[in-house]
Amino acid sequence: MLNIAPFILLISPVLFQLIVGTKIIFDKKPTKLKFGKISLMSFISQIFFSVAAVFITNYNISKYFDQHPNTTRCGMPFLGVIVGVVFLVIILCFIILLQFLIKKWKERRVK
């Protein structure tokens, strides 16, 4: 379970923003949460979950090297997690920007 946990942690804020942000933009009924709060929640949770994913990856690598002491130690999994974090932060910012532009376009079209 710990092998897939970093991936789940990293992808969950992006999925949350896609689902809830789209629902807020295209739903006819007004909701209690505004688009800005949802975006802020997604961005902050992306930061916290990224830190948790790095710690879980560190634990997984340490556990693996404890079980296999004669293997060559390599730090490439950390690079993979860091690149994944940067990539998903960029994707999240792009999704937020795109949803914001769609929201503004929709509001202008209604007027």
C-alpha positions as MATLAB code, in Angstrom:
seq = 'MLNIAPFILLISPVLFQLIVGTKIIFDKKPTKLKFGKISLMSFISQIFFSVAAVFITNYNISKYFDQHPNTTRCGMPFLGVIVGVVFLVIILCFIILLQFLIKKWKERRVK';
ca = [
       0.000    0.000    0.000;
       2.838    2.390    0.732;
       4.167    1.994   -2.794;
       1.067    3.556   -4.367;
       0.289    6.036   -1.560;
       2.558    8.835   -2.891;
       0.855    8.663   -6.280;
      -2.612    8.796   -4.703;
      -1.586   11.739   -2.518;
      -0.138   13.660   -5.454;
      -3.065   13.129   -7.827;
      -5.948   13.705   -5.360;
      -5.857   17.569   -5.268;
      -5.834   17.675   -9.072;
      -8.846   15.368   -9.264;
     -10.599   17.338   -6.522;
     -10.096   20.570   -8.449;
     -11.323   19.017  -11.671;
     -14.468   17.542  -10.167;
     -15.513   20.203   -7.664;
     -14.299   23.185   -9.703;
     -16.218   22.029  -12.763;
     -19.305   21.387  -10.662;
     -19.169   24.902   -9.196;
     -18.725   26.507  -12.618;
     -21.440   24.608  -14.475;
     -23.964   23.973  -11.697;
     -27.118   26.068  -11.892;
     -27.701   26.158   -8.126;
     -25.536   28.450   -5.991;
     -23.225   26.656   -3.579;
     -21.787   27.636   -0.215;
     -18.195   27.256   -1.405;
     -16.867   29.721   -3.933;
     -14.440   28.953   -6.730;
     -11.587   30.836   -5.053;
     -11.882   28.819   -1.849;
     -11.933   25.544   -3.761;
      -8.847   26.576   -5.727;
      -7.029   27.652   -2.570;
      -7.934   24.380   -0.843;
      -6.617   22.407   -3.817;
      -3.359   24.333   -3.961;
      -2.673   24.103   -0.217;
      -3.554   20.417   -0.114;
      -1.223   19.854   -3.091;
       1.623   21.346   -1.058;
       0.859   19.302    2.080;
       0.308   16.086    0.144;
       3.552   16.642   -1.772;
       5.502   16.841    1.467;
       3.748   13.691    2.721;
       4.517   11.892   -0.551;
       8.221   12.724   -0.225;
       8.282   11.388    3.353;
       6.475    8.195    2.337;
       8.892    7.706   -0.544;
      11.817    8.212    1.821;
      10.352    5.597    4.154;
       9.822    3.147    1.278;
      13.395    3.572    0.027;
      14.861    3.230    3.530;
      12.795    0.110    4.147;
      13.900   -1.387    0.837;
      17.592   -0.743    1.531;
      17.237   -2.177    5.043;
      15.846   -5.382    3.552;
      18.447   -5.485    0.753;
      21.699   -4.204    2.294;
      24.027   -5.287   -0.550;
      22.278   -3.354   -3.338;
      23.572   -0.139   -4.821;
      21.899    2.890   -3.292;
      20.309    5.302   -5.712;
      18.405    8.559   -5.243;
      16.497    8.475   -8.533;
      13.111    7.715   -6.907;
      13.380   11.063   -5.121;
      14.003   12.766   -8.423;
      10.936   11.035   -9.843;
       8.761   12.191   -6.960;
      10.085   15.762   -7.155;
       9.528   15.933  -10.919;
       6.043   14.480  -10.383;
       5.312   17.122   -7.753;
       6.453   19.951  -10.026;
       4.522   18.526  -12.977;
       1.295   18.145  -10.985;
       1.606   21.643   -9.476;
       1.914   23.040  -13.003;
      -1.080   20.961  -14.125;
      -3.098   22.129  -11.111;
      -2.289   25.790  -11.813;
      -3.229   25.303  -15.471;
      -6.556   23.700  -14.509;
      -7.335   26.508  -12.057;
      -6.481   29.148  -14.658;
      -8.553   27.410  -17.318;
     -11.544   27.035  -15.008;
     -11.231   30.665  -13.942;
     -11.215   31.837  -17.568;
     -14.248   29.665  -18.351;
     -16.042   31.096  -15.321;
     -15.308   34.685  -16.377;
     -16.298   33.932  -19.974;
     -19.577   32.436  -18.772;
     -20.310   35.450  -16.552;
     -19.616   37.854  -19.420;
     -21.797   35.841  -21.769;
     -24.744   35.963  -19.336;
     -24.623   39.788  -19.155;
];
